[in-house]
Amino acid sequence: MADHLELVAEIPKVEKLTVQDRLELARKRRSQQLKRWEREKDKELGPPPPKKRPQRAKPVKFEPRIILLEAASRGDYDEGW
C-alpha cells in the first residue's frame, strides 16, 4: 500500500477521475487492504491448532458382586439374580 506522501501526491490524479472510476479505485484499494490484514493476522496467529476428535466414553462395567450388592441395597431381587 502506498504511504501517506504517495497518496497525497496522487490526489490531483484522483480528482480528475470520474465518480465510477473513483469508486472502482476505492474498492480495489479496500480489497488490497483486507487481503493485507488477513495475511498479517495469519502471521500473528500462526496455523490453527489441529482439531481434536472427541473421545467416546467407554461403557462402565461392574463386577457381578457389585451388581448384586447394588441391587440388594435397592431391594431389587430380580436384577441381582
C-alpha positions as CSV (number, residue, x, y, z in Angstrom):
1,M,0.0,0.0,0.0
2,A,1.1,3.5,-0.7
3,D,2.3,5.6,2.1
4,H,0.8,8.9,3.0
5,L,3.1,11.1,0.8
6,E,2.4,8.9,-2.2
7,L,-1.4,9.2,-1.6
8,V,-1.2,13.0,-1.2
9,A,0.8,13.3,-4.4
10,E,-1.9,11.2,-6.1
11,I,-4.8,13.5,-5.1
12,P,-4.7,15.6,-8.3
13,K,-4.9,12.5,-10.5
14,V,-7.8,11.1,-8.4
15,E,-9.7,14.4,-8.5
16,K,-9.7,14.1,-12.3
17,L,-11.3,10.6,-12.3
18,T,-15.0,10.1,-12.8
19,V,-17.1,9.1,-9.9
20,Q,-17.3,5.5,-11.2
21,D,-13.5,5.3,-11.6
22,R,-13.1,6.7,-8.0
23,L,-15.4,4.0,-6.7
24,E,-13.6,1.3,-8.6
25,L,-10.2,2.6,-7.2
26,A,-11.6,2.7,-3.7
27,R,-13.0,-0.9,-4.0
28,K,-9.6,-2.1,-5.3
29,R,-7.7,-0.5,-2.5
30,R,-10.1,-1.8,0.1
31,S,-9.8,-5.3,-1.3
32,Q,-6.0,-5.0,-1.1
33,Q,-6.2,-3.7,2.4
34,L,-8.4,-6.6,3.6
35,K,-6.0,-9.1,1.9
36,R,-3.0,-7.5,3.7
37,W,-4.8,-7.5,7.0
38,E,-5.7,-11.2,6.6
39,R,-2.0,-12.1,5.8
40,E,-0.9,-10.1,8.9
41,K,-3.5,-11.8,11.1
42,D,-2.4,-15.2,9.8
43,K,1.3,-14.4,10.6
44,E,0.4,-13.2,14.1
45,L,-1.8,-16.2,15.0
46,G,0.2,-18.9,13.2
47,P,-1.5,-22.0,11.8
48,P,-4.7,-23.1,13.6
49,P,-4.2,-26.0,16.1
50,P,-5.3,-29.4,14.9
51,K,-8.8,-30.3,15.8
52,K,-9.1,-33.0,18.4
53,R,-11.6,-35.7,17.9
54,P,-14.0,-36.2,20.9
55,Q,-13.2,-39.4,22.7
56,R,-16.0,-41.8,23.1
57,A,-16.8,-42.7,26.6
58,K,-16.1,-46.3,27.5
59,P,-19.0,-48.2,28.9
60,V,-18.8,-48.7,32.6
61,K,-18.7,-52.4,33.6
62,F,-19.1,-53.6,37.1
63,E,-18.2,-57.0,38.6
64,P,-21.1,-59.3,39.3
65,R,-20.7,-59.0,43.0
66,I,-21.0,-55.2,42.8
67,I,-24.2,-55.5,40.7
68,L,-25.6,-57.9,43.3
69,L,-24.7,-55.6,46.2
70,E,-26.3,-52.6,44.5
71,A,-29.4,-54.5,43.6
72,A,-29.7,-55.8,47.1
73,S,-29.4,-52.3,48.6
74,R,-32.3,-51.2,46.4
75,G,-34.4,-54.2,47.2
76,D,-34.4,-55.3,43.6
77,Y,-34.4,-59.1,43.9
78,D,-34.9,-59.8,40.2
79,E,-31.8,-57.9,39.0
80,G,-29.4,-59.4,41.4
81,W,-30.2,-63.0,40.2
